[in-house]
C-alpha cells in the first residue's frame, strides 16, 4: 500500500505518542506533566517524550561536520 506524503508527516513515534497521552492524562497542562505524582505508572519515565535510558552521542568535530553536510544536502533535495 502506498501512503500519501501527508500521512507520513503526521506519523508519531512511540515516545511522542506517550508524551501526548501523558499531557492528556494531566489535563492538557505541561506544568502538571512535570509534577506528575503517578510514579507507579509504566509510562512515567517516558512522559517527556524522550527515553531516559538513551545515551547522548559524543561526536568528534569531523563527524559533526560530516553530518551537517549530509543534512544540508538532504534539505536541498527536499526543497526541489
C-alpha positions as CSV (number, residue, x, y, z in Angstrom):
1,X,0.0,0.0,0.0
2,X,1.4,3.4,-1.0
3,X,0.9,6.1,1.7
4,X,0.5,9.7,0.9
5,X,3.1,12.3,2.0
6,X,0.6,13.8,4.4
7,X,0.0,10.6,6.3
8,X,3.8,10.1,6.6
9,X,4.3,13.6,8.0
10,X,1.6,13.0,10.7
11,X,3.1,9.8,12.0
12,X,4.2,9.9,15.6
13,X,6.9,8.0,17.2
14,X,6.0,5.8,20.2
15,X,7.7,8.2,22.5
16,X,5.8,11.2,21.1
17,X,2.6,9.2,21.4
18,X,3.4,8.5,25.1
19,X,4.1,12.2,25.7
20,X,0.8,13.2,24.1
21,X,-1.0,10.6,26.2
22,X,0.6,11.9,29.4
23,X,-0.2,15.5,28.5
24,X,-3.9,14.4,28.0
25,X,-3.8,12.5,31.3
26,X,-2.5,15.6,33.2
27,X,-5.4,17.7,31.9
28,X,-3.5,19.2,28.9
29,X,-1.0,21.0,31.1
30,X,2.7,20.5,30.6
31,X,3.3,22.0,34.0
32,X,1.1,19.3,35.6
33,X,3.0,16.8,33.4
34,X,6.3,17.8,35.1
35,X,4.6,17.5,38.5
36,X,3.0,14.1,37.8
37,X,2.6,12.1,41.0
38,X,2.0,8.7,39.3
39,X,5.4,7.2,40.0
40,X,4.0,3.7,39.6
41,X,2.8,4.4,36.0
42,X,4.8,2.3,33.5
43,X,5.0,5.4,31.2
44,X,6.3,7.7,33.9
45,X,9.9,7.7,32.8
46,X,8.9,8.5,29.2
47,X,6.4,11.3,29.9
48,X,8.6,14.0,28.4
49,X,8.7,12.2,25.0
50,X,12.4,11.1,25.5
51,X,13.9,7.9,26.6
52,X,15.8,8.4,29.9
53,X,18.0,5.4,29.0
54,X,19.4,6.7,25.8
55,X,22.9,8.0,26.0
56,X,23.8,11.3,24.3
57,X,26.1,10.9,21.4
58,X,29.5,12.5,21.7
59,X,30.7,13.5,18.2
60,X,34.1,14.5,17.0
61,X,34.4,17.7,15.1
62,X,34.9,15.7,11.9
63,X,31.8,13.6,12.4
64,X,29.7,16.7,13.3
65,X,30.9,18.4,10.1
66,X,30.1,15.3,8.0
67,X,26.6,15.0,9.5
68,X,26.0,18.7,8.9
69,X,26.9,18.4,5.3
70,X,24.6,15.4,4.9
71,X,21.7,17.3,6.4
72,X,22.3,20.3,4.2
73,X,22.2,18.0,1.1
74,X,19.0,16.4,2.3
75,X,17.3,19.7,2.9
76,X,18.4,21.0,-0.6
77,X,17.0,17.8,-2.1
78,X,13.6,18.1,-0.2
79,X,13.2,21.7,-1.4
80,X,13.3,20.8,-5.1
